[in-house]
Amino acid sequence: MLTGIPGPTYIIPPPRRTGGHVLFLDYDGVLHPESVHLRHKRGPVLQDAPGHTLFEHCGLLEEVLEPYQDVRIVLSTSWVRRYRGSVPRVARRLTPALQARVIGATYHSAMKPEEFTAAPRGMQIWADVLRRKPEAWLALDDDFLHWPTWCRDRLVRTDTVLGISEPTVLAELKTKLERMCDTKP
């Protein structure tokens, strides 16, 4: 139940889709190493991550989510803000199956960017939970600092280099998805 728990609420239009099962998805440190930098005229590139590529774990996430067709994705990545893209534009980096699950982002252009970026990632997600009112939710993120105590159990903390491919992270994600959806794949 969401009542009685404090958190920021940004004055923005309500989301088009509410309820359901939601996975809040960060990109950096989840789907590829966190060392992404914006290069002039080249866009985002990985730096200091030999042998890795951008979005290298999209297929793995798609495979893990396959048994849970009702799980929708909300982008909780700075890419939505940083690359000034619409949600569909930023989601285009994902596989088509993952793109089809995307229903929005934690950041909305009607928000004050300074206020949003000043909030820790956990509070950004919590504010979206308050607006979106999912039945159940999880967050995939390598950012674990300053997460609200009341929702730390919803965070699957990823490895900053290996992302979701790190075996203990992958096992935790599978367990928490199964528990969230209350079904065995």
C-alpha positions in Angstrom: 0.0 0.0 0.0 1.4 3.4 -1.0 -0.4 5.7 1.5 1.5 7.3 4.3 5.0 7.0 2.7 6.6 10.3 1.9 8.2 11.1 -1.4 8.5 13.8 -4.0 5.6 14.4 -6.4 6.3 16.4 -9.5 3.5 18.4 -11.0 3.1 16.7 -14.4 0.3 15.1 -16.3 -0.7 11.6 -15.0 0.8 8.7 -17.0 -1.3 7.2 -19.8 -1.0 3.7 -18.3 -1.2 3.0 -14.6 -1.4 -0.2 -12.5 0.0 -3.6 -13.6 3.5 -5.0 -13.2 6.4 -2.5 -13.9 10.1 -2.9 -14.3 12.0 0.4 -13.9 15.0 0.1 -16.3 18.3 2.0 -16.2 20.6 1.5 -19.2 24.2 2.3 -18.0 25.5 -0.4 -15.6 22.5 -2.6 -16.4 22.4 -3.3 -20.2 26.0 -2.5 -20.7 28.9 -1.1 -18.6 28.2 2.2 -16.9 31.1 4.1 -18.5 29.1 5.8 -21.3 30.2 9.2 -22.6 28.6 11.5 -25.0 30.9 12.3 -28.0 30.3 15.2 -30.2 28.8 14.1 -33.5 29.1 10.4 -32.4 26.6 10.2 -29.7 26.9 7.8 -26.7 30.0 5.6 -26.7 31.5 3.2 -24.2 34.8 4.2 -22.7 37.2 2.1 -20.7 35.2 -1.1 -21.4 37.1 -3.3 -23.8 35.2 -6.2 -25.1 31.8 -4.7 -24.3 29.2 -3.0 -26.5 26.3 -0.7 -25.9 23.1 -2.6 -25.1 24.9 -5.9 -25.1 22.4 -7.4 -22.6 19.2 -6.6 -24.3 18.7 -10.1 -25.5 19.3 -11.5 -22.0 16.7 -9.1 -20.5 14.3 -10.1 -23.2 14.8 -13.8 -22.5 14.4 -13.2 -18.7 11.1 -11.3 -19.2 9.7 -13.6 -21.8 7.6 -15.7 -19.3 6.2 -12.5 -17.9 4.3 -11.0 -20.8 2.4 -8.6 -18.5 5.5 -6.8 -17.2 5.9 -3.3 -18.7 9.0 -1.2 -18.7 9.4 2.4 -17.5 12.7 3.9 -18.4 14.6 5.2 -15.4 17.7 6.1 -17.3 19.3 9.5 -17.6 19.3 8.9 -21.4 15.8 10.3 -21.6 17.0 13.6 -20.2 20.6 13.7 -21.4 20.0 12.8 -25.1 16.8 15.0 -25.2 14.9 12.2 -26.8 11.3 11.2 -26.6 10.7 7.9 -24.8 10.1 6.1 -28.1 13.3 7.6 -29.6 15.4 6.5 -26.5 13.7 3.1 -26.5 14.8 2.4 -30.1 18.1 1.2 -28.8 16.3 -1.7 -27.2 15.3 -4.9 -29.0 11.8 -4.8 -30.6 10.4 -7.1 -27.9 11.6 -4.8 -25.2 10.5 -1.7 -27.0 7.0 -3.1 -27.1 7.0 -3.2 -23.3 8.0 0.4 -22.8 5.1 2.6 -21.4 7.0 5.7 -20.3 9.8 7.1 -18.3 10.4 8.5 -14.8 11.4 11.8 -16.3 8.8 13.9 -18.1 9.6 17.1 -20.1 7.1 19.0 -17.9 9.4 18.5 -14.9 12.0 21.0 -13.8 15.2 19.2 -14.9 17.2 20.6 -12.0 14.7 19.4 -9.4 14.5 16.0 -11.0 18.3 15.5 -11.3 18.8 16.7 -7.7 16.8 13.7 -6.4 18.5 10.4 -5.9 17.5 7.7 -8.4 15.4 5.8 -5.8 13.3 8.9 -5.1 12.9 9.5 -8.9 11.5 6.0 -9.2 9.4 6.3 -6.0 7.8 9.5 -7.4 6.9 7.6 -10.5 5.5 4.7 -8.4 3.2 7.3 -6.6 2.0 8.6 -10.0 1.8 5.3 -11.9 0.4 3.2 -9.0 1.6 -0.2 -10.2 0.3 -3.4 -8.5 3.9 -4.5 -8.2 7.3 -3.2 -9.4 11.0 -3.8 -9.5 13.9 -1.5 -10.4 17.1 -2.6 -12.3 19.8 -0.2 -11.5 23.5 0.1 -10.6 22.7 3.2 -8.6 21.9 2.2 -5.1 22.9 5.2 -3.0 20.2 7.0 -1.1 17.4 4.6 -2.0 14.4 5.0 0.3 14.5 2.3 3.0 10.9 1.4 2.3 11.6 0.2 -1.3 15.2 -1.1 -1.2 13.8 -4.7 -1.5 12.4 -3.7 -4.9 15.9 -2.8 -6.3 18.0 -5.4 -8.1 21.4 -3.8 -7.9 23.5 -4.6 -10.9 27.2 -4.8 -11.5 28.6 -1.6 -13.0 30.5 -3.5 -15.7 28.7 -6.8 -16.1 25.2 -5.4 -15.6 22.5 -8.0 -15.5 24.8 -10.7 -16.8 26.6 -11.0 -13.5 25.4 -14.5 -12.2 24.2 -13.4 -8.8 22.4 -10.3 -10.2 20.7 -12.5 -12.9 19.6 -15.0 -10.2 18.2 -12.2 -8.0 16.3 -10.7 -11.0 14.7 -14.0 -11.9 13.7 -14.7 -8.2 12.2 -11.2 -7.7 10.4 -11.3 -11.1 8.9 -14.7 -10.2 7.9 -13.3 -6.7 6.5 -10.1 -8.2 4.4 -11.9 -10.8 3.6 -14.7 -8.3 4.1 -17.4 -10.9 6.8 -19.8 -12.0 8.0 -19.4 -15.5 
